[in-house]
Amino acid sequence: ILVVGDQQQVDQFLEDIKLHAGSGYDITGAYYRDVEGYRQNCNLEGRCEAKVSTVLEKNDFDLLVYDTKCRNFNSADIESILQLKYKGKAIYDIPTFYQDMIGKAPIEFIDSVWLLFNTQLQRGQRQYYVRAKRLLDIGLSFLLLMILAIPMILIGLLIKMTSKGPVLFMQERLCVQEGEFNCIKFRTMIDAHEPGKVQPAWATSESDRITRVGHFLRKTRLDETPQLWNILRGDMSFVGPRPIRKYFAEEMARNIPFYNLRFMVKPGLSGWAQVNIGYAGTAESQLEKFRYELFYLQNMSFLLDLIIIVKTIQMIIKGEGR
């Protein structure tokens, strides 16, 4: 890989590449582009060339990765990159390459211009995909509700017999276009409310209010089976970003760039973030979660949905509910 762009972006990209040393990629050279021209990063052992043009002419690399946020590229730079593309050289911008390599969107490498011209975000709006996915949601949720009707009744009785309170827990969440709906789950805590708290609190995987039955339901994700009704109604889909409460959504939107893009599609019973990371109980983990959600928004397909469903089933079988 040859990397060119703004120093901060290039250095951050190199650090991330080091964290994925087994990815099969190696750095041939890295150059900073500023108002005065190109400067080289000579921290790469034995790979310090005099000029970026020398490296380009030698053609001693497999692909070029450039920084889309760099505003110092001039027409000659762009022409050089285009010439490489004409010759059949692989050219990637940093965000696209990063996503393909790691499987999540690098928020720090993305700006509004890149998103504006990113046609991948329109995949989820394609009518054939939307309609076919909705038909699958209806058919599969109806079938599962019929199959799981008796087990769900037994779970309800078990909850009622082992702890005080309602069987079901309903909470307002945001759906597509930030509309609101009541998300239904089996109650897994002693008290379904948040006593003594002025503000809502993030859910955690080790809350001391979780009942014994609740621990089992969460591990197996059986606590979320009532959401099959939400899917049948059209509030949710089987696959998509997990539904979030309005309070937290507003908080995240203030701190995470482009956060509201997650409401382009219906929330899901499971999602790309859920099968890759655990509970997101902090603002930092919510940022990491959104990186995976943004990746999903740009790569939505029946194949990716199938991968998520298979991974979710594997997690349930292993008792790794999240």
C-alpha positions in Angstrom: 0.0 0.0 0.0 1.1 3.6 -0.8 -0.7 6.1 1.4 -0.9 9.9 0.7 -2.8 12.7 2.4 -3.0 14.9 5.4 -0.5 14.1 8.2 -3.0 13.5 10.9 -5.1 11.2 8.8 -2.2 9.3 7.4 -0.6 8.7 10.8 -4.0 7.6 12.2 -4.4 5.2 9.3 -0.9 3.7 9.8 -1.7 3.2 13.5 -4.9 1.3 12.6 -3.1 -0.8 10.0 -0.6 -1.9 12.7 -3.4 -3.1 14.8 -4.4 -5.4 12.0 -1.0 -6.8 11.1 -2.5 -10.1 10.0 -4.6 -8.5 7.3 -2.1 -9.3 4.5 -1.3 -5.6 3.7 2.1 -3.9 4.0 3.0 -0.3 3.7 5.4 0.6 0.8 5.4 4.3 1.6 3.5 7.1 3.3 3.5 10.8 2.3 2.0 13.9 3.8 0.4 16.5 1.4 0.4 20.0 2.7 0.3 23.5 1.1 4.1 23.3 0.3 4.0 19.9 -1.3 4.7 16.3 -0.3 6.7 15.3 2.8 7.6 11.8 3.5 7.0 9.7 6.6 10.4 8.1 7.2 9.4 6.0 10.2 9.0 3.2 7.8 12.2 1.2 8.0 14.3 1.2 4.9 11.5 2.7 2.8 12.3 6.4 2.6 12.2 7.6 -1.0 13.2 11.1 -2.0 9.9 12.1 -3.8 6.4 10.7 -4.0 6.8 11.0 -7.8 9.7 8.5 -7.6 7.5 6.0 -5.9 4.7 6.5 -8.3 7.0 6.1 -11.3 8.6 2.9 -9.9 5.1 1.5 -9.5 6.4 -0.6 -6.6 3.0 -1.0 -4.9 -0.2 -2.8 -5.4 -2.7 -0.1 -4.4 -2.8 3.5 -3.6 -4.8 4.8 -0.6 -5.6 8.5 -0.5 -7.0 10.8 2.2 -10.4 12.2 1.1 -10.3 14.9 3.8 -7.0 16.3 2.5 -7.7 19.7 0.8 -4.2 20.3 -0.4 -4.3 18.0 -3.4 -3.9 20.0 -6.6 -4.9 19.3 -10.2 -1.5 17.6 -10.9 -2.0 15.3 -7.9 -5.4 14.3 -9.1 -4.1 13.8 -12.6 -1.4 11.5 -11.3 -3.9 9.4 -9.3 -6.2 9.2 -12.4 -3.3 8.0 -14.5 -2.7 5.2 -12.1 -6.4 4.3 -12.3 -6.2 4.3 -16.1 -3.3 1.9 -15.9 -5.3 -0.5 -13.9 -3.8 0.2 -10.5 -6.2 -0.2 -7.5 -7.1 3.1 -6.0 -9.0 3.5 -2.7 -9.9 6.3 -0.5 -9.1 5.7 3.2 -12.7 5.3 4.5 -13.6 2.7 1.8 -10.4 0.7 2.2 -10.7 0.8 5.9 -14.3 -0.5 5.8 -13.4 -3.3 3.4 -10.5 -4.4 5.5 -12.0 -4.1 9.1 -15.8 -4.3 8.6 -16.7 -1.0 10.3 -16.9 2.7 9.2 -14.0 4.9 10.3 -15.8 8.0 11.6 -12.6 9.9 12.0 -11.7 9.5 8.3 -15.2 10.6 7.0 -16.5 14.0 6.3 -19.9 15.3 4.9 -18.5 15.6 1.3 -17.5 11.9 1.3 -21.0 10.9 2.6 -22.7 13.2 0.2 -21.2 11.4 -2.8 -21.3 8.0 -1.3 -24.0 6.2 -3.3 -23.7 3.1 -1.1 -25.9 4.8 1.4 -28.8 4.6 -1.0 -28.7 0.8 -1.1 -31.1 0.5 1.8 -33.6 2.7 -0.2 -33.8 0.4 -3.2 -37.4 -0.6 -3.6 -36.8 -4.3 -4.5 -34.6 -4.7 -1.4 -37.0 -2.9 0.9 -40.1 -4.7 -0.3 -38.6 -8.2 -0.4 -37.1 -7.6 3.1 -40.5 -6.6 4.4 -42.2 -9.7 2.9 -39.6 -11.9 4.5 -40.1 -10.0 7.9 -43.8 -10.6 7.7 -43.6 -14.3 6.8 -40.8 -15.3 9.2 -42.1 -13.3 12.2 -45.6 -14.8 11.7 -44.1 -18.3 11.4 -41.9 -17.9 14.5 -44.8 -16.5 16.6 -46.8 -19.6 15.8 -43.8 -21.9 16.6 -42.8 -20.1 19.8 -46.3 -19.4 21.1 -46.3 -22.2 23.8 -42.7 -21.5 24.9 -43.4 -17.8 25.2 -46.5 -18.6 27.4 -44.3 -20.8 29.6 -41.7 -18.1 29.8 -44.4 -15.6 30.9 -45.6 -18.0 33.6 -42.0 -18.5 34.8 -41.4 -14.7 35.1 -44.7 -14.3 36.9 -43.9 -17.1 39.4 -40.3 -16.0 40.2 -40.6 -12.2 40.6 -43.1 -9.4 41.1 -44.1 -7.2 38.3 -45.5 -7.4 34.7 -44.5 -10.2 32.4 -43.8 -7.8 29.5 -41.6 -4.7 29.5 -42.5 -2.0 27.0 -40.4 1.1 26.3 -40.6 3.8 23.7 -37.8 3.5 21.1 -37.1 5.3 17.8 -37.7 3.6 14.5 -37.2 4.7 10.9 -37.1 8.5 10.4 -37.0 8.9 14.2 -40.6 7.9 14.6 -41.6 6.3 18.0 -42.9 2.9 18.9 -43.3 0.7 21.9 -40.6 -1.9 21.9 -41.7 -5.1 23.7 -39.5 -7.5 25.7 -39.9 -10.0 28.5 -39.1 -8.4 31.8 -35.7 -9.5 33.0 -35.2 -7.1 36.0 -36.7 -6.9 39.5 -38.1 -3.4 38.7 -38.6 -2.4 35.1 -38.2 1.2 35.9 -35.1 3.2 36.9 -35.8 4.2 40.5 -34.1 7.3 41.9 -32.6 8.3 38.5 -33.4 11.7 37.1 -31.9 10.7 33.7 -32.2 7.3 31.9 -29.1 5.0 32.3 -27.4 2.8 29.7 -28.2 -0.9 30.0 -25.3 -3.1 31.1 -24.7 -6.8 30.9 -24.1 -7.2 34.7 -26.9 -5.2 36.3 -27.6 -6.2 39.9 -31.4 -5.9 39.2 -31.4 -8.7 36.7 -33.4 -11.8 37.9 -32.2 -15.3 37.7 -34.7 -16.0 35.0 -33.6 -12.8 33.4 -30.0 -13.9 33.2 -31.0 -17.0 31.2 -33.4 -15.0 29.0 -30.7 -12.5 28.1 -28.0 -15.1 27.5 -30.3 -16.9 25.1 -31.9 -13.7 23.8 -35.3 -15.2 24.5 -36.2 -11.9 26.3 -36.5 -10.3 22.8 -38.9 -12.8 21.3 -41.9 -10.6 21.9 -40.3 -8.2 19.4 -41.5 -10.6 16.7 -44.8 -8.7 17.2 -43.0 -5.4 16.5 -41.5 -6.9 13.3 -44.9 -8.2 12.2 -46.4 -4.8 12.8 -43.7 -3.1 10.8 -42.0 -1.2 13.6 -38.8 -3.3 13.3 -37.0 -5.7 11.0 -35.1 -8.8 11.7 -31.8 -7.1 10.8 -30.9 -3.4 11.4 -29.5 -1.1 14.0 -30.9 -1.8 17.4 -33.7 0.5 18.5 -32.6 3.2 20.8 -34.4 5.6 23.2 -35.0 9.1 22.2 -33.0 10.6 25.1 -29.9 8.6 24.2 -30.3 9.2 20.5 -30.3 13.0 21.1 -27.3 12.7 23.3 -25.4 10.6 20.7 -26.4 12.9 17.9 -24.7 15.8 19.8 -21.4 14.0 20.1 -21.2 11.6 17.2 -21.0 12.9 13.6 -23.8 11.7 11.2 -25.4 9.7 14.0 -28.9 10.3 12.7 -28.1 8.3 9.5 -28.9 5.2 11.5 -32.6 6.1 11.3 -32.5 5.7 7.5 -33.7 2.1 8.0 -35.9 0.2 10.4 -34.3 -0.9 13.7 -33.5 -4.6 13.9 -33.9 -7.6 16.3 -30.2 -8.1 15.6 -27.6 -6.1 13.7 -24.0 -5.9 12.6 -22.9 -4.1 15.7 -24.6 -6.7 18.0 -22.7 -9.7 16.4 -19.4 -7.8 16.7 -19.4 -6.1 20.1 -21.2 -6.5 23.4 -23.3 -4.2 25.4 -22.6 -0.5 24.6 -23.0 1.0 28.0 -20.9 4.1 27.6 -20.6 7.0 25.1 -17.3 5.6 23.9 -18.8 2.1 23.2 -21.8 3.7 21.5 -19.4 5.4 19.1 -17.7 2.1 18.4 -21.2 0.6 17.9 -22.1 3.3 15.4 -19.0 2.5 13.3 -20.4 -0.9 12.7 -23.9 0.4 12.1 -22.7 2.9 9.5 -20.8 0.0 7.8 -24.1 -1.9 7.7 -26.0 1.1 6.2 -23.4 1.3 3.4 -23.3 -2.5 2.7 -26.9 -3.6 3.2 -27.7 -6.7 1.2 -29.5 -10.0 1.6 -26.1 -11.7 1.9 -25.0 -9.4 4.8 -28.4 -9.9 6.5 -27.9 -13.7 6.2 -24.4 -13.5 7.7 -25.8 -11.4 10.7 -28.7 -13.9 11.2 -26.3 -16.9 11.1 -23.9 -15.2 13.6 -26.9 -14.3 15.8 -28.0 -18.0 15.9 -24.4 -19.1 16.7 -24.4 -16.6 19.6 -27.7 -17.9 20.9 -26.5 -21.5 20.8 -23.3 -20.6 22.6 -25.2 -18.6 25.2 -23.4 -15.4 24.2 -26.5 -13.2 24.1 -25.8 -9.4 24.0 
